[in-house]
Amino acid sequence: MAMAETSKEGYIRDKVVTHLRKTARRMVQFDTLEETLVYLIDSFSNQFGCDYMAILTIENQSLNPRTFRGAMLPLEQRYPIAIKECLPGILTEPLCSFDHIPEKQSCAFLSALDSGLLQTWFTIPIHHEDGSSLGLCVIGFRSFVPLLLDAGHLFQEYGKDIATAFELARQKESENKKIKGLEWLRENSFLGGSSLEQITEKIVERAGKGTNAQAAYIYLYDEPANCLVLQPPVYGRTTNVPRIDFRESYDLNPYFSYLEKPGGNEITIPLIVNLKLIGILHVVEKESGAFTAEDLELLQFLASHVSVLIENARLYISERERKFRLETFMNQQRELVKHTVEEDGFGSISVFLSDMVGSSVFLFDRFLHLISHHVLERHSELPHALLLAVDNEKKNLLKSSQAESWIKVDDRHEIGLWRVTGGGDSLGYLGLVIARDRLDIVLQMTLNHALNVYAIQFIKQKLVLDVREQVKDSFFNQLFVENIEDTSKILEYANLLNWNIRLPHSIGLLSFEISKRDGQTPNLLEEDAQKTWIWGRIRDLVSRTEPGIVLTRKDGYFITIVPKDKERPFEPFWKSFYERLNRMIRSELENASIYVGVSQQAEKMEDYYLCYKQAQKTLAILCNRFPDRGYMTFEQLGSYSVLYHLGDPLVAPLFLRTYLQSLLNYGKNRDLYDTLRVYLETNGNIKEAAATLYIHRSSLKYRLEKIREILKLDIDNAEQRFNLMLAYKLHDLYGEEDKI
């Protein structure tokens, strides 16, 4: 009987060994892990008639059923079972229901297994040769099965075979996924006609299905904004945010917990092209368990290939948009040029440019005065602060030679200013309320063309103004003559200039003096350019603030013609007029001075020549005798106004030659000339005259003796003193005229 039992046990053992070896050989032939596990369970159940069999794998430090056959409700209700709640031995050695296992009831797995309806059960650990565990296999019978009680070492080796089959199956699955990925890449390689949305849809679908994720989506990196922007469409259902701002950080780890790491409920893979981040591929919520290393490998493989596809798609779309913008730019060029033909001003050009670039437009003249603008609704509160900011930077801008400048308006806005030039001259400034990073090559081309269009319009206006100024100068050259030849022509010109010549007017002559700094060499060309620039500023100021005043030039003089109604009252007007001009000039040229000589009012056409000469003589006396006053009217000349009417061209030179010419001709300087004048003005007081001249009284007496000798006159005689003072007055009035 004992021999029969031994023979039967050996037969069964051989049968088990044969089945296990056959099963181990067959398991390595399958391509997927699921096929391998299903075959393992089906073959064993069919061969030995077990009632329950399950393969448990370790995921997230818990035992989870991967494949099972039969029902074991107490055990199934406990899944997943934490490893820390189980005895370590269940993962290292085979166990059965008849083994004496200390602390068995403290093991969550074994206690659940014992609480079922199985009378006989076996556990087979699944681990590698190095001892690392993958899980375990559970076999159970509802009846007593003693035949395998001593087959532990067979099951232990079988567990190693299962682990090997596990790895082979996983490797095959990974290779198959890669092959499918390559096939997908071949089938869905980027074509010029595909949109970024179509490419994204295929990528997230492949990522989601390949990892059994419930959702997959792509974020693309917006470098200027330093943020990730969701690129639709997405795969599956997701509650992801449309935008992730990095702020000052450039690290993905704080935002994605499983960045290129398995073992969680999500995986994030960065999309890299040429070492540059272009976005991320993100999958969440695996259908069963956590994402594995195989899932990570698949996503990395997919990302390494699709990154180029996405970047190529973005480049293609960018180039297509740029091409469209260039075509639009060419059409808009023609429209801008049309506005220069249809309109002489700048209003419609500014409106059109604002619509083109989507920004508020401000156009300034060369002195930074606003002449045209178009403000978008979102910038409706901005103009006041903007103009104030420009005004604060005016002095620096006018001195700067830069073609482009930026001014901060407030915490959120800044204005870019571009110089409008023509023929090397500054014509004005174009301002745009725009972010600097928007100025790509197409917008820069649009801006350059707009600057050219504005320059054309400025030059057109300048040509019209130049012609008008030439007509005006020609008109006043004919008006300011002693004998007007053709009064009808004068009236015709006045009508053409829209100037009422029959109203009373006063004439003011302006003179500018540019003082030299210490050691500076005089430069007549530079000085003349500065005077022309000052005149331009005055013309601009007067045309904006005093539209009724006429400005012109004659014989090198800068002339203002003011109607009577603007001179009420007369004296305060000219004082205010001079102070405004002087303040404006000094604010921009500290070494510049202005002088204004004003005539009486011309009541009729024939009076203009006389008034012109009055203003001329007044300016001469002002510059020579009273430079500190700045401005002077003809009525303020006193005795000079009386002497003016004695201006016979023969009498005055003869009188001057008689009394002062010999003194002026003596020596290389005017010391004796000035000494005599001071002596006469101090009523012959030696002490006072010496103090005024800053010389010793003995030196003054010597000079006076020399003067008597040269003039051969008694300078202490009252009559001779009067004649000499009159000669000085006449010399002031006529002698220095050509030097003004």
C-alpha positions in Angstrom: 0.0 0.0 0.0 2.8 2.4 0.8 4.6 1.6 -2.4 1.4 2.3 -4.3 1.0 5.7 -2.6 4.6 6.5 -3.4 4.2 5.5 -7.0 1.0 7.6 -7.3 2.7 10.6 -5.7 5.6 10.3 -8.1 3.3 10.1 -11.0 1.5 13.2 -9.9 4.7 15.0 -9.2 6.0 14.1 -12.7 2.7 15.3 -14.1 2.9 18.6 -12.3 6.6 19.0 -13.3 5.8 18.2 -16.9 2.8 20.7 -16.9 4.8 23.4 -15.3 7.7 23.1 -17.7 5.3 22.9 -20.7 3.5 26.0 -19.4 6.7 27.9 -18.9 7.8 27.1 -22.4 4.5 28.2 -23.9 4.3 31.4 -21.9 7.3 32.9 -23.6 5.6 32.5 -27.0 2.9 35.1 -26.4 3.3 38.7 -27.4 1.4 40.4 -24.6 1.3 40.1 -20.9 -2.5 39.6 -20.8 -2.2 36.7 -23.2 0.6 35.2 -21.1 -1.4 35.5 -17.9 -4.6 34.2 -19.4 -2.8 31.1 -20.7 -1.2 30.5 -17.4 -4.5 30.5 -15.5 -6.5 28.6 -18.1 -3.9 25.9 -18.6 -3.5 25.2 -14.9 -7.2 25.3 -14.2 -8.0 22.9 -17.0 -5.2 20.5 -16.1 -5.8 20.4 -12.3 -9.4 21.6 -11.9 -8.6 24.3 -9.4 -11.6 26.4 -8.3 -9.8 29.7 -8.0 -6.6 31.1 -9.5 -5.3 34.7 -9.6 -2.2 36.5 -10.6 -1.5 39.5 -8.2 1.0 42.2 -9.1 2.5 44.9 -7.0 1.4 48.4 -7.9 1.8 51.5 -5.7 3.0 49.2 -2.8 -0.2 47.2 -3.0 -1.3 43.8 -4.3 -3.8 44.1 -7.1 -5.4 41.3 -9.1 -4.1 41.4 -12.7 -5.9 38.3 -14.0 -8.1 35.7 -12.1 -10.5 32.8 -12.6 -13.2 31.8 -10.3 -14.7 33.7 -7.4 -13.3 34.5 -4.0 -15.4 37.2 -2.5 -13.7 37.7 0.9 -10.4 38.2 -0.9 -11.8 40.3 -3.8 -13.4 42.7 -1.3 -10.0 43.4 0.3 -8.2 44.5 -2.9 -6.0 46.4 -3.2 -4.1 45.0 -0.2 -1.2 47.1 1.1 2.2 45.3 1.2 2.9 46.7 4.7 -0.2 44.9 6.0 1.1 41.5 4.8 3.8 39.2 6.0 7.0 39.6 4.0 7.2 35.8 3.5 4.3 35.7 1.0 6.5 37.5 -1.6 9.6 35.4 -1.0 8.6 31.7 -0.6 5.7 29.4 -1.6 3.0 28.8 1.0 0.0 26.5 1.3 -3.0 26.2 3.6 -1.4 23.4 5.6 1.8 25.3 6.5 2.3 26.5 10.0 2.5 30.2 9.6 3.1 32.3 12.7 1.1 35.5 12.9 -1.0 34.4 10.0 -4.0 36.3 11.2 -2.1 39.6 11.3 -1.5 39.3 7.5 -4.3 40.9 5.6 -3.8 38.7 2.6 -3.6 35.3 4.3 -6.4 36.1 6.7 -8.7 37.0 3.8 -7.6 33.9 2.0 -8.4 31.7 5.0 -11.8 33.3 5.4 -13.0 32.0 2.0 -14.4 28.7 1.1 -11.1 27.2 -0.1 -9.9 24.1 1.8 -6.6 24.0 0.0 -4.6 26.9 -1.4 -1.1 27.6 -2.6 0.8 30.9 -3.1 3.7 31.1 -5.6 5.9 34.2 -5.3 6.8 35.8 -8.7 10.3 37.4 -8.5 13.4 37.8 -10.5 16.7 36.0 -10.0 17.9 39.0 -8.1 15.1 38.7 -5.6 13.0 41.7 -6.7 9.3 40.8 -6.4 6.7 41.3 -9.1 3.8 39.8 -7.2 2.4 36.3 -6.5 0.2 33.6 -8.0 -2.7 32.1 -5.9 -4.2 28.7 -6.5 -7.2 27.4 -4.5 -9.4 24.3 -4.3 -12.7 23.9 -2.5 -11.7 20.3 -1.5 -8.7 18.9 0.2 -5.8 18.4 -2.2 -2.8 16.9 -0.5 -0.9 15.8 -3.6 1.1 19.0 -3.9 2.0 19.6 -0.3 5.7 19.0 -0.8 6.0 20.7 -4.2 7.1 24.1 -2.8 10.4 24.1 -4.5 8.8 23.3 -7.9 6.4 26.3 -7.5 9.4 28.5 -6.5 11.1 27.7 -9.7 7.9 28.1 -11.5 7.5 31.5 -10.0 10.8 32.5 -11.5 9.6 31.2 -14.9 6.5 33.3 -14.6 8.6 36.4 -13.7 10.8 35.8 -16.8 7.6 35.4 -18.9 6.4 38.6 -17.3 9.4 40.5 -18.4 9.5 39.0 -21.9 5.8 39.8 -22.4 6.3 43.3 -21.2 9.2 43.8 -23.5 7.2 42.5 -26.4 4.3 44.8 -25.4 6.7 47.7 -25.4 8.2 46.7 -28.7 4.7 46.3 -30.2 3.7 49.7 -28.9 6.8 51.2 -30.5 6.0 49.4 -33.7 2.5 50.7 -33.6 3.9 54.1 -32.7 6.2 54.0 -35.8 3.3 52.9 -37.9 1.2 55.7 -36.5 4.0 58.1 -37.2 4.3 56.8 -40.8 0.6 57.1 -41.3 0.3 60.5 -39.7 3.5 62.2 -40.7 2.9 66.0 -41.0 1.7 67.3 -44.4 1.5 71.0 -45.3 -2.3 70.9 -45.5 -2.8 69.5 -41.9 -3.7 71.9 -39.1 -2.1 72.0 -35.7 -5.4 70.9 -34.3 -5.5 67.8 -36.5 -2.0 66.8 -35.5 -2.7 67.4 -31.8 -5.8 65.3 -32.0 -3.9 62.3 -33.5 -1.1 62.6 -31.0 -3.3 62.8 -27.8 -5.4 59.9 -29.1 -2.3 57.8 -29.6 -0.9 58.7 -26.2 -4.3 58.0 -24.5 -4.9 54.7 -26.1 -1.3 53.5 -25.9 -1.3 54.0 -22.1 -5.0 53.2 -21.4 -5.3 56.7 -20.0 -8.7 58.3 -19.5 -7.5 61.7 -20.8 -4.5 63.1 -22.7 -3.7 66.6 -23.8 -0.9 68.9 -25.0 0.2 72.2 -23.7 2.4 74.4 -26.0 4.9 76.8 -24.6 4.4 80.5 -25.2 7.9 81.9 -24.8 7.1 85.7 -24.7 4.4 85.1 -22.1 6.4 82.4 -20.3 3.4 80.1 -19.9 1.9 76.9 -21.2 -1.3 77.2 -23.3 -3.6 74.3 -23.8 -3.7 73.2 -27.4 -7.1 71.7 -28.4 -8.4 69.2 -28.9 -8.0 66.9 -25.9 -8.5 63.1 -25.6 -11.1 62.0 -23.1 -12.7 64.0 -20.4 -10.5 66.4 -18.4 -10.9 69.4 -16.2 -7.5 70.9 -17.1 -6.8 74.6 -16.9 -6.4 76.5 -20.2 -3.2 78.2 -19.2 -0.3 77.6 -16.8 1.8 80.7 -15.9 5.4 80.1 -14.8 5.8 83.7 -13.7 9.5 84.0 -12.9 10.1 80.2 -12.8 11.3 78.0 -15.7 11.0 74.7 -13.8 8.2 72.2 -14.7 8.5 70.1 -11.5 6.4 72.4 -9.2 3.5 72.1 -11.7 3.7 68.4 -12.6 4.3 65.9 -9.8 5.1 63.0 -12.2 7.4 64.7 -14.6 8.9 61.7 -16.5 8.2 59.4 -13.5 6.0 56.3 -13.4 3.9 55.0 -10.5 1.3 57.7 -10.3 -2.1 58.6 -11.7 -0.5 60.9 -14.3 2.6 61.3 -16.4 4.1 64.4 -18.0 6.6 64.3 -20.8 8.3 67.5 -22.0 8.4 68.1 -25.7 11.9 69.2 -26.7 13.3 70.4 -30.0 16.9 71.4 -30.3 17.2 71.5 -26.5 14.3 74.0 -26.4 11.0 73.3 -24.6 8.1 73.7 -27.0 5.4 72.1 -24.8 4.4 69.1 -22.7 2.4 65.9 -23.3 0.2 65.0 -20.3 -1.8 61.8 -19.6 -4.0 61.2 -16.5 -6.1 58.5 -14.8 -5.0 55.1 -16.1 -8.0 52.8 -16.5 -6.5 50.3 -14.1 -3.7 50.9 -11.6 -0.9 53.4 -12.0 1.1 54.3 -15.0 4.1 52.0 -15.4 7.6 52.3 -16.6 6.4 50.9 -19.9 3.9 53.7 -20.3 6.6 56.2 -19.6 8.9 54.6 -22.2 6.1 54.7 -24.8 5.3 58.3 -24.1 9.0 59.3 -24.2 9.3 57.5 -27.5 6.2 59.2 -28.8 7.3 62.6 -27.6 10.7 62.3 -29.1 9.1 62.0 -32.5 6.0 64.1 -32.3 7.9 67.1 -30.9 9.4 67.7 -34.4 5.9 67.2 -35.9 4.4 69.8 -33.7 7.2 72.3 -34.1 7.1 71.8 -37.9 3.4 72.4 -37.8 3.8 75.6 -35.8 6.5 76.8 -38.1 4.4 76.0 -41.1 1.4 77.9 -39.6 3.7 80.8 -38.6 5.0 81.0 -42.1 1.6 80.8 -43.6 0.3 83.5 -41.3 3.4 85.6 -42.1 2.7 85.2 -45.8 -0.8 86.2 -45.3 0.3 89.2 -43.3 2.8 90.2 -46.0 0.0 90.0 -48.6 -2.2 92.1 -46.4 0.7 94.4 -45.9 1.1 94.9 -49.6 -2.6 95.7 -50.0 -2.5 98.1 -47.0 0.6 99.8 -48.5 -1.5 100.8 -51.5 -4.3 101.9 -49.3 -2.0 104.1 -47.2 -0.6 105.7 -50.4 -4.1 106.4 -51.6 -4.7 108.5 -48.4 -1.8 110.8 -49.3 -3.5 111.4 -52.7 -7.0 111.8 -51.4 -6.2 114.0 -48.3 -3.7 116.7 -47.5 -3.8 116.1 -43.7 -2.9 113.2 -41.5 -6.3 112.2 -39.9 -7.3 109.4 -42.2 -3.8 108.0 -42.4 -3.7 107.8 -38.6 -7.1 106.1 -38.4 -6.1 103.5 -41.1 -2.7 102.8 -39.4 -4.4 102.3 -36.1 -6.8 99.7 -37.6 -3.8 98.0 -39.3 -1.7 97.5 -36.3 -4.4 97.4 -33.6 -2.9 100.2 -31.6 -3.6 103.8 -30.7 -1.7 106.2 -33.0 -0.3 109.6 -32.1 1.5 111.9 -34.6 3.6 114.8 -33.5 5.4 117.5 -35.5 9.1 118.0 -35.3 8.7 120.0 -32.1 6.7 117.2 -30.5 3.3 119.0 -30.7 0.4 116.7 -31.3 -1.1 117.2 -34.7 -3.1 114.0 -35.3 -4.2 110.9 -33.3 -6.6 108.0 -33.2 -7.2 106.4 -29.8 -8.7 102.9 -29.4 -11.5 102.4 -26.9 -9.3 100.4 -24.5 -6.9 103.4 -24.3 -9.6 106.1 -23.9 -8.2 107.1 -20.5 -4.6 107.2 -21.7 -4.0 110.4 -23.8 -3.6 112.9 -21.0 -1.0 110.8 -19.2 0.7 110.0 -22.5 1.0 113.6 -23.6 2.3 114.5 -20.2 5.0 111.8 -20.4 6.0 112.9 -23.8 6.2 116.5 -22.7 8.4 115.6 -19.8 10.9 113.9 -22.2 10.6 116.5 -24.9 14.0 118.1 -24.3 15.8 114.8 -24.4 14.0 113.6 -27.4 14.7 116.8 -29.4 18.4 116.5 -28.6 18.6 112.7 -29.3 19.6 111.4 -32.7 18.0 108.0 -32.2 15.4 106.9 -34.7 13.4 105.0 -32.0 12.6 105.8 -28.4 10.3 104.3 -25.8 8.5 106.2 -23.0 6.8 104.6 -20.0 3.2 106.0 -19.7 2.1 104.0 -16.6 2.6 100.5 -15.1 0.9 98.8 -18.1 1.6 101.0 -21.1 4.4 102.5 -22.9 4.6 104.5 -26.2 7.1 103.9 -28.9 8.2 107.0 -30.8 9.7 106.8 -34.3 11.3 109.8 -36.0 9.7 110.7 -39.3 12.6 111.9 -41.6 12.8 113.2 -45.1 16.0 114.2 -46.9 17.9 113.9 -43.7 15.7 116.4 -41.8 13.4 115.5 -38.9 9.8 116.1 -40.0 7.9 114.7 -37.0 7.4 111.7 -34.7 5.0 108.7 -35.0 3.9 107.2 -31.6 2.3 103.8 -31.1 0.9 102.5 -27.8 2.1 98.9 -28.3 4.1 96.2 -26.6 7.6 95.9 -27.8 7.5 92.1 -28.2 4.8 92.6 -30.9 7.2 94.3 -33.2 8.1 91.4 -35.4 9.6 91.7 -38.9 6.2 92.1 -40.6 5.0 94.8 -38.2 8.4 96.6 -38.5 8.0 96.6 -42.3 4.5 98.0 -41.9 5.8 100.7 -39.6 8.6 101.6 -41.9 6.2 102.0 -44.8 3.9 104.1 -42.6 6.8 106.4 -41.7 7.6 106.8 -45.4 3.9 107.7 -46.0 3.9 110.2 -43.2 7.2 111.7 -44.5 5.6 112.1 -48.0 2.6 113.9 -46.4 4.9 116.1 -44.4 7.0 117.0 -47.4 3.8 117.7 -49.4 2.7 120.1 -46.7 6.1 121.6 -46.5 6.2 122.2 -50.3 2.8 123.9 -50.1 4.0 126.0 -47.2 7.2 126.9 -48.9 5.4 128.0 -52.0 3.0 130.0 -49.8 6.0 131.5 -48.0 7.6 132.4 -51.3 4.4 134.1 -52.4 4.1 135.8 -49.1 7.8 137.0 -49.1 7.3 138.3 -52.7 4.2 140.1 -51.6 5.8 141.9 -48.7 8.9 142.7 -50.7 6.6 144.7 -53.0 4.6 146.1 -50.0 7.7 147.3 -48.0 8.9 149.8 -50.7 8.8 153.6 -50.6 6.7 153.9 -53.7 4.2 151.1 -54.5 4.0 150.7 -58.3 0.9 148.6 -58.6 -1.6 148.7 -55.7 -4.1 146.5 -57.5 -1.5 143.7 -57.6 -0.8 144.2 -53.9 -4.5 143.9 -53.2 -4.7 140.7 -55.3 -1.8 139.1 -53.4 -3.4 140.1 -50.0 -6.6 138.5 -51.1 -4.7 135.4 -52.2 -3.1 135.2 -48.7 -6.5 135.8 -47.0 -5.0 138.9 -45.3 -7.0 142.1 -44.8 -4.5 144.8 -45.7 -7.0 147.6 -45.0 -7.0 146.9 -41.3 -4.3 148.7 -39.1 -1.3 146.6 -38.4 2.0 147.0 -36.4 5.3 145.6 -37.6 7.7 143.8 -35.3 11.2 142.9 -36.4 12.9 140.0 -34.6 16.7 139.5 -34.1 18.4 136.5 -32.6 21.8 136.5 -30.9 23.7 133.2 -30.2 26.3 133.9 -27.6 29.6 132.0 -27.8 30.8 129.9 -25.0 34.4 130.4 -23.6 36.9 129.1 -26.1 34.3 128.3 -28.8 35.2 129.2 -32.4 32.5 131.2 -34.2 30.7 129.1 -36.8 28.5 131.2 -39.1 26.9 128.3 -40.8 25.9 126.7 -37.5 24.7 130.0 -36.1 22.6 130.6 -39.2 21.1 127.1 -38.8 20.3 127.8 -35.2 18.5 131.0 -36.1 16.5 129.3 -38.8 15.5 126.6 -36.3 14.5 129.3 -33.8 12.4 131.0 -36.5 10.7 127.6 -37.2 9.8 127.2 -33.5 8.4 130.7 -33.4 6.4 130.1 -36.6 5.0 126.9 -35.1 4.1 128.6 -31.8 2.5 131.7 -33.3 0.6 129.7 -35.9 -0.9 127.6 -33.1 -1.6 130.3 -30.6 -2.0 133.5 -32.6 -3.6 132.6 -36.0 -4.2 136.2 -37.0 -0.5 137.2 -36.9 1.5 137.1 -40.2 5.1 135.9 -40.3 7.6 136.6 -43.1 11.2 137.5 -43.8 12.8 140.4 -45.6 16.4 141.7 -46.0 17.6 139.1 -43.4 15.0 140.3 -40.8 12.4 138.1 -39.2 9.1 140.0 -39.4 5.8 139.7 -37.5 2.8 141.7 -38.6 0.1 142.0 -35.9 -3.5 143.3 -36.5 -4.7 146.1 -34.3 -7.4 144.1 -32.6 -4.8 141.7 -31.1 -2.7 144.6 -29.7 -5.4 145.8 -27.2 -3.8 147.1 -25.1 -0.7 147.8 -27.2 2.1 147.7 -24.6 1.0 144.7 -22.6 0.6 142.6 -25.8 4.1 143.1 -27.0 5.5 142.6 -23.5 3.6 139.3 -23.2 4.5 138.3 -26.8 8.2 138.9 -26.2 8.2 137.0 -22.9 6.5 134.0 -24.4 9.0 133.8 -27.3 12.0 134.4 -25.0 10.8 131.7 -22.6 10.3 129.2 -25.3 13.7 129.8 -26.9 15.6 129.8 -23.6 14.0 126.5 -22.7 15.6 124.9 -25.7 18.7 127.0 -26.4 20.2 128.5 -23.2 22.7 130.6 -25.1 20.1 132.2 -27.4 18.6 135.7 -27.0 15.8 137.4 -28.8 15.2 141.2 -29.5 12.0 142.7 -30.8 11.6 146.2 -32.3 8.1 147.4 -32.9 6.8 150.1 -35.2 3.7 152.3 -35.0 0.5 151.2 -36.6 0.2 151.3 -40.4 -3.2 152.8 -41.1 -3.1 152.5 -44.9 -1.1 150.7 -47.6 1.5 153.5 -48.0 2.3 153.4 -44.3 3.9 149.9 -44.3 7.2 151.0 -45.7 7.5 153.8 -43.1 6.5 151.3 -40.3 9.0 148.8 -41.6 11.8 151.4 -41.4 10.6 152.4 -37.9 10.8 148.8 -36.6 14.2 148.5 -38.3 15.6 151.6 -36.5 14.0 150.6 -33.2 15.6 147.2 -33.4 19.0 148.8 -34.1 18.8 151.2 -31.1 17.5 148.3 -28.9 20.4 146.1 -29.8 23.1 148.8 -29.6 21.9 150.9 -26.6 19.3 148.9 -24.6 20.0 145.1 -25.0 18.8 144.3 -21.5 15.3 145.4 -22.3 14.7 142.7 -24.9 11.9 144.5 -26.8 11.1 148.2 -27.5 8.4 150.1 -29.4 9.0 153.1 -31.6 7.2 155.4 -29.1 9.7 154.4 -26.4 12.7 155.7 -28.4 12.2 159.3 -27.0 14.6 161.7 -28.7 15.6 159.0 -31.1 12.1 159.0 -32.6 12.5 162.8 -33.3 15.9 162.3 -34.8 14.6 159.6 -37.0 12.5 162.1 -39.0 15.7 164.1 -39.7 17.1 161.2 -41.6 18.1 163.1 -44.8 20.7 160.8 -46.5 23.1 163.7 -47.0 22.7 165.6 -43.7 23.3 162.9 -41.2 26.6 161.6 -42.7 27.9 165.1 -43.0 27.1 165.9 -39.4 28.7 162.7 -38.2 31.8 163.3 -40.2 32.2 166.8 -38.7 31.9 165.8 -35.1 32.8 162.1 -34.6 34.5 160.7 -37.7 38.0 161.8 -36.8 37.6 160.3 -33.3 36.3 157.0 -34.8 39.2 156.8 -37.2 41.9 157.3 -34.5 43.6 154.2 -33.4 42.5 150.6 -33.5 39.9 150.7 -30.8 37.0 153.0 -29.6 38.4 153.9 -26.2 38.4 157.6 -26.9 35.0 157.4 -28.6 33.5 155.7 -25.5 35.3 158.0 -23.1 33.9 161.1 -24.6 30.4 159.6 -24.5 30.6 158.8 -20.9 32.0 162.2 -20.1 29.1 163.9 -21.9 26.5 161.6 -20.2 27.9 162.5 -16.8 27.6 166.2 -17.5 31.4 166.6 -17.5 31.8 165.2 -13.9 35.4 163.9 -13.8 35.0 161.7 -10.7 31.7 160.1 -11.9 33.0 159.5 -15.4 36.3 157.9 -14.1 34.3 155.6 -11.9 32.0 154.6 -14.8 35.0 153.8 -17.0 36.9 152.1 -14.2 40.0 154.3 -14.8 42.0 156.7 -12.7 41.0 160.4 -12.9 44.5 161.3 -14.2 44.0 158.8 -17.0 40.6 160.3 -17.8 42.1 163.8 -17.9 44.8 162.6 -20.3 42.2 161.1 -22.6 40.1 164.2 -22.6 43.1 166.3 -23.6 43.8 163.9 -26.4 40.1 164.1 -27.5 40.3 168.0 -27.6 43.4 167.7 -29.6 41.9 165.3 -32.2 38.5 167.0 -32.5 39.8 170.6 -32.2 36.7 171.4 -30.2 36.0 172.8 -26.7 34.2 169.8 -25.2 33.2 171.8 -22.1 31.2 174.3 -24.2 27.4 173.7 -23.8 26.7 174.2 -27.5 29.5 171.8 -28.5 28.3 169.3 -26.0 24.8 169.3 -27.4 26.2 168.9 -31.0 28.4 166.0 -29.8 25.5 164.3 -28.0 23.3 164.8 -31.1 26.1 163.2 -33.2 26.2 160.2 -30.9 22.4 159.8 -31.3 22.6 160.0 -35.0 25.5 157.5 -35.0 23.3 155.1 -32.9 20.5 155.5 -35.4 22.4 155.3 -38.7 26.1 154.5 -38.0 25.6 150.9 -36.8 22.7 149.9 -39.0 24.6 147.5 -41.2 25.9 145.6 -38.2 22.5 144.4 -37.0 
